Amino acid sequence: MTFKRIMADNVLLKQKEAKETTASGIILATTNKEKPAIYEVVAAGPDASELKSGDLVVVGKFTGTDITLDKVDYKFVKLEDILAVVGE
């Protein structure tokens, strides 16, 4: 199943994977850590045209509606809930 169309000023986000490594290159487990508030824009509705797929955004900790589709976690937020667009 896929998303056919995002409505109004809704934005579909996907959690940006945060990999933490030590100075020697060892990847640290992140299972017990809090998820970062940085998400990647998957799609945006017509009233959120200033965002495009691939943009990285910051949202509030308790913002939006979580949904799982085909074992992938997504978050729906309103455009007004996005705090900033950030660079990589």
C-alpha positions as CSV (number, residue, x, y, z in Angstrom):
1,M,0.0,0.0,0.0
2,T,1.3,3.5,-0.8
3,F,0.2,7.1,-0.1
4,K,-1.7,8.3,-3.2
5,R,-2.0,12.0,-2.2
6,I,-1.4,14.2,0.8
7,M,-4.2,16.7,1.5
8,A,-4.2,20.4,2.4
9,D,-1.2,21.5,4.5
10,N,-0.4,18.1,5.9
11,V,3.2,16.8,5.6
12,L,4.3,13.2,5.7
13,L,7.6,12.6,7.5
14,K,9.9,9.7,8.0
15,Q,12.3,9.5,11.0
16,K,15.9,10.4,10.0
17,E,18.1,7.6,11.1
18,A,20.8,8.8,13.6
19,K,23.9,6.8,13.6
20,E,26.3,7.6,16.3
21,T,29.9,6.4,16.1
22,T,32.9,6.6,18.3
23,A,36.2,8.2,17.3
24,S,37.4,4.8,16.3
25,G,34.4,4.1,14.1
26,I,32.4,1.8,16.3
27,I,28.6,2.3,15.8
28,L,26.8,2.8,19.0
29,A,23.4,1.2,19.7
30,T,20.5,3.7,19.8
31,T,17.7,1.5,21.1
32,N,17.7,3.1,24.6
33,K,18.1,6.6,23.4
34,E,15.5,9.2,22.7
35,K,14.6,9.6,19.0
36,P,15.9,12.8,17.4
37,A,13.4,15.4,16.3
38,I,14.8,15.6,12.8
39,Y,12.6,14.0,10.1
40,E,12.8,13.7,6.3
41,V,9.9,15.0,4.2
42,V,8.4,12.2,2.2
43,A,5.5,14.2,0.7
44,A,3.7,17.5,1.3
45,G,0.2,18.6,0.5
46,P,-0.6,21.4,-2.0
47,D,-0.8,24.0,0.8
48,A,2.7,23.1,2.0
49,S,4.4,23.7,-1.3
50,E,7.5,25.3,0.3
51,L,8.6,21.9,1.4
52,K,9.8,19.2,-1.0
53,S,10.6,15.6,-0.7
54,G,14.0,15.0,0.9
55,D,14.0,18.2,3.0
56,L,15.1,17.7,6.6
57,V,12.9,19.4,9.2
58,V,12.6,19.8,13.0
59,V,9.3,19.1,14.7
60,G,8.2,19.2,18.3
61,K,8.6,16.1,20.4
62,F,4.8,15.3,20.8
63,T,3.7,16.7,17.4
64,G,1.7,14.9,14.8
65,T,0.1,11.5,14.2
66,D,2.3,8.3,14.0
67,I,1.4,5.7,11.4
68,T,3.0,2.5,10.3
69,L,2.6,1.3,6.7
70,D,4.4,-1.7,5.3
71,K,6.5,-1.9,8.4
72,V,7.8,1.7,7.9
73,D,7.0,4.3,10.6
74,Y,5.8,7.7,9.4
75,K,4.5,10.8,11.1
76,F,1.8,13.2,9.7
77,V,2.1,16.8,10.9
78,K,0.6,20.1,9.9
79,L,2.8,22.7,8.2
80,E,2.5,25.0,11.2
81,D,4.0,22.2,13.4
82,I,7.3,22.3,11.6
83,L,9.8,24.4,13.5
84,A,12.7,24.6,11.0
85,V,14.1,23.3,7.8
86,V,17.7,22.2,8.4
87,G,20.7,21.3,6.2
88,E,22.6,17.9,6.4
